[in-house]
């Protein structure tokens, strides 16, 4: 069978394969169970295999690459426009093949097992932090039902627990259930602290991560996240990297008129959040004469709201990160504006 390209629509149990020949005519279309996929491709001559970059795709990318095939992954949002009317597995596999045939299509590199394992600590910490926030919000909400109000923030949770435990007017069941939530929060505090200690060790052992920490607004967690997640060779420029992070305006131009909206929010949400939070922290303390008071930032703050300035600064930080990762140079800093200026 003369195959030019095989597209796979992956799922938990049944995978749909769609193959085309050198004239892009459909010559293969069948469903395979998970256990049948590897033996099926083992019998084929080396060919191009395309899949959506979703759960399990990197694993299958490594497996099929090991069998001699050339694997390319496509972001799901790039495949969606090619899905024909009537969504099903066959149409999805055909859409993946059609998207891969486009000469301007962008692909995601297959990650190694070590790369995926390295980012798991980041994702695990993020999940535990999110769970802790949910528990604290639930505890505050339940306490408010009985007139016990507490300030927002993780640091205020302990004080709320003490108030509830010492309030004899509250029903016993209410105090006990809030105590249960408090125990869960304390357990998560311990686990998150342990993960952050491991991340700090990894950061200290990584010269590139330590170099990125020199950028104002980027701490150890942000620096390590960037090092473990970003491959600078994938991007043509710092502007391309910032656009991938979703820190550039979404364009809605038509009829020769350029119309720019808010940021696109595409790409890695966590990295974008870390950069914007870091930029917000820098802006909170910036003033003429301070270490991070560049003329550009002070001028921007005079003209634009702080939140808009934070996104603009995050965009600039992203470009600096790309330049440092590409060149290997250390952060040189920006010229500050004297307090008397």
Secondary structure, 3 states (H helix, E strand, C coil): CCCCEEEEECCCCEEEEEEECCCCCEEEEEEEEHHHHHHHHHCCCCCEEEEECCCCHHHHHHHHHHCCCEEEEECHHHHHHHCCCCCCHHHHHHHHHHHHCCCCCCCECCCCHHHHHHHHHHHHHHHHHHHHHHHHHHHHHHHHCCCCCCCCCHHHHHHHHHHHHHCCCCCHHHHHHHHHHHHHHHHHHHHHHHHHHHHHHHHHCCHHHHHHCCCCCCCHHHHHHHHHHCCHHHCCCHHHHHHHCCCCEEECCECCECCEEEECCCCCHHHHHHHHHHHHHHHHHCCCCCCCCEHHHHHHHHHCCHHHHHHHHHHHHHHHHHHHHHHCCCCCCCCECCCCC
